[in-house]
Structures are given as C-alpha cells and as structure tokens.
Amino acid sequence: MNAFTLFRLLRRNNNLGFRRSPAYEQSLVAKVLMGIGACFFVLYLIIYGTMFGSIASSEQEPGFLITIFPILMLVDFGLRFMVQQTPAMLVKPYMLLPVPRKSVIDTFLVTSLLSIYNFLWLSLLLPYFIIILAGGCEWAEACLLLCSGISLIMLNSQFYLVVRTLVARNLFWWLMPIIIYGSYFIPLLIDHKGDLFGDMLNVATEWGVSAWMTLALLALLTCLFLVNRSMQDAFVYEEVSRQEKESTVKVGTSSQFLFFNRFGETGEYLKLELKSVFRNKAIRARVISSLVLIIVFSALIAYTNLYDGRMMLNFFCYYCFSLYGMTALVKIMGPEGNYIDLLMVHRENILTLLRAKYYFHCAVLVVPLLVMLPAVIEGKFSILMMLSYMLLSSGLLYFILFQLAVSNKQTLPLDQKLTGKAQVENGHQLIFELVGMTLPLILVMLLLLVFEEETCYVILLAIGIALTALHPIWLRRVYVRMMKRKYKNLEGFHSSR
C-alpha cells in the first residue's frame, strides 16, 4: 500500500467514524456552528487583509504584513484549540492493525498541514497580495510574501501540535508558547522609546519579501514536522502500552476522606468526585488548567492595567468563577459513563450523584474567591461584585450546565489524555457553554443600562440566591428527564467506551 492510498483510506475511515459516532447528531450541530463561525472568520480576514494591504501599498512596504504576523499567529494558536486535534487522539484505533505506526502518524500530520482551516488564512493573504500588486509591488516579491505567509500558518499548526502534546504531560510547557510569542514584545520592554522595536520591524519588512525568508520558514517547518513525527510516535506508544512512570504517592488512609462519612450516601458520591479529580488524568487535567488560568487572569487584573474597563472587569470576574464549572460540568455524566450500569442498580442513585456534584462544584467556587482577593485589595473588584458572580455561577450557570446531564451520552476516558475520545466538546455542549458564558453577561449589560452598578450586583445576587436555594427542585427535574431516556443514554455510553 503506497502513501497516497493509505492517506485516502485513513481519511475515509475518519469520515465514517464521524458518521457512526454515538454523538453524530450533536457533532453535526458542531460542524454547522463551526461553518457559520468560519464564514464570519473569513469575512473578518478579508476586511483586515484589505486594510493591511492598503497600508502597505500607501507606504510602499510590501513586507508590512510580516511585521504583524506574530500577533496573527498568536490568534491562530488560540483558535486551533477549537478546530485541531493532535494525531495522538486519532492514531490509537490503528495500533493493532498491520500498518506502520509512523506511516499513520505521517498521514495525520500531512492532513493537519492541508486542513481547510489553514487555507482559510488565504482570505487575509490574497486581498493583501492583490492590493500590493496593484500598488506597484513586483510579482516575484508578492509571490514570495504569499508563500511566507502560508508557511507561517503551517508552521504554527506544527508548533501547536508540539505544545498541545507536551502540555498534556506537564503544564509547565505552557512557558514555551508564552516565551516564543512574548519575545515579539521584548524590544519594547528593553527600549521604552520604541527605537529597538522599530528597527526590528524594519528588518522584518525587508526580509519578508526575500527568498531567504521563505526558504528559512520551509526548513523550520520541515524540522518541526520531524519533531512532531518522533514525539507523537513515542508518546502514543507510551500511553497505549501503559509504559508510564508509577506514581510515588501511595494510596493510604489519607485518601479515604473519612470526613464525608457523616453525610451518608451523598458523602460517598462526594468522595467519588474528589478521587476522580486526584486520580484520573482526563479530569485532573481540566482542573489544573482551569486553576492556572484563574490565577493568571487574577494576577493580570490585580497588578496590571490591561483590563481596567468596567465591562472587562465584569467579564473576567464572572469568567474566573464560571471557568471550572464550564470545563468540568460540560462533560457531566461522561466520567460516570464508565460505570453507569452500577449507578442504575438502586432507585434515585443518580439523583444523589447529581446532588453531590452540585455541592462539590459549589464548594469549588471558594477557590476563585480566595485567588481573586488581591484584585479586591487593589480596588479592582468589590466584595459585593464577587459574591454576586459567585452565587450567579452556583445558581444560573449550574442550572444551565446541569441540563446537559439529560443529553450527554458519551463516555469520557478516565486515564487517557492524548489518545482519549470525547475530549473535545460536541455541538450540543458548545451551545450550552456559549449560553452559560454569554447569558449572565448580557443580563449584566442590560441591568447596567437601567440601574447603578451596586443595584445591578444586588439583583444578580438575588437571582443567584434564588436559583441556588431552588436546586433540589431543578435537580429532581433533571433526574426525571434523565430517567425518561435512560436506555438511549445507556446505549450511547456503552458504544463509546
């Protein structure tokens, strides 16, 4: 079997896997939503490409785009978390087949280079290309700049794969993209007048339309492709064959959480939640990532002036309280899909589990409350503001996210981070995340138009207290709806294990 035949076969298998997935309908919704988002993305790129091209043409600097490409690459890097998976997530089904593992990895790496998303950036590059040509730029220079631009996007795709793979093993690898993307602004920190930064931009403008620039980018792209090839091969084999280092932490009496015994059956499910966080990779990774982001945002708000606008402060205050709930509860019942049959043995077991989950996530809200105290000390947040958003999260946000327990039917692997399925949100979950993120903020904006800021926070506090106090009623409604479709959900959990 030659490489091209293998490429076509694997691509066909991926499409069939998508259609046969238990969450096909929800994934289809995700594709429709992403298609709509892609249309808006292309429209914005065309606008910016035209604008940048006009600036470059008027200044007679065709390489102007290269000077701002680091910022575009940072935006691209963030967007890839929604649209690009690592090959490690896709290779696992082929590990036992008589197909060379490296050939499979090569196929998926090439697919990531030739993805539609990468070529959407031509919506920025082509208008820029046309305008600088009309402005008097030579064909050779314009073509070299176009090649350099698409090479930078492909280079970013490979760099994203490296970072995503390493971060799944250790969060300290986040320092790598921070240092690389942050190095663009180092000249501004060294020289506040901006002379050094200006000199750097002049060099980038001159080299952006040179053949050496294009050749250097292609060489770097090749190197990153080979690094990815080796890394994905090693890490996939390690995870699938379970050749991981044994934990040095021994499970003893400290992990029994005897304190929760006083809460009866609810206490047992609270123990289950805590043990899931401490022992299971997929869940633990979401917890750690959320905590790191909350700490970073809190520090930026407290000790910098980046987000001093009123709406930005409201957004980040709510975001810090809601982040963990959105990342964990959007997959509600996914971890339990591994042993859902046992939970169905006794009547109202699921209701007790839902109640324990709710209490656990309400208790977690104390963490961002403590982490954001420096922002209160610095005068960025008020105590009333923080309490209103904390209770709005425990009330309105959790009310929205717990509805997903009715429709979620994909099992979330507990001990896999690289090769696990269901790690990315489907369309149904994305909609609930979007509603949970935007609805409270829209409510805040409307209230701020009518009332004073303190009055607005009092109203939010009242809404949060009301929905939090009514949690026994809406949790039971969620449970009743789950039981009406329990056989359909069980079938989904079984087929996605």
Buried (B, 14 or more C-beta within 10 A) or exposed (E): EEEEEBBEEBEEEEEEEEEEBBBEEBBBBBEEBBEEEBEEBBEEBBEBBBEBBBBBBEEEBBBBBBBBBBEBBBEBBEBBEEBBBBBBBBBBBBBEEEBEBEBBBBBBBBBBBEBEBBEBBBBBBBBBBBBBBEBEBEEEBBBBBBBBBBBBBBBBBBBBBBBBBBBBBEBEBBEBBEEBBEEBEEBEEEEEEEEBBEEBBEEBBEBBBBEEBBBBBBEBBEEBBEBBBEBBBEBBBBBBEEEEEEEEEEEEEEEEBEEBEEBEBBBBBBBBBBBBBBBBBBBBBBBEBBBEBBBEBBBBBBEEEEBEEEEEBBBBBBBBBBBBBBBBBBBBBBBBBBEBEEBEEEEEBBBBBBBBBBBBBBEBBEBBBEBBBBBBEEEBBBEBBBBBBBBBBBBBBBBBBBBBBBBBBBBBBBEBBBBBBBBBBBBBBBBBBEBBBEEBBEBBEEBBEEEEBEEBBBBBBBBBBEBBEEBEEBBBEBBEBBBEEEEEBBEBBBEBE
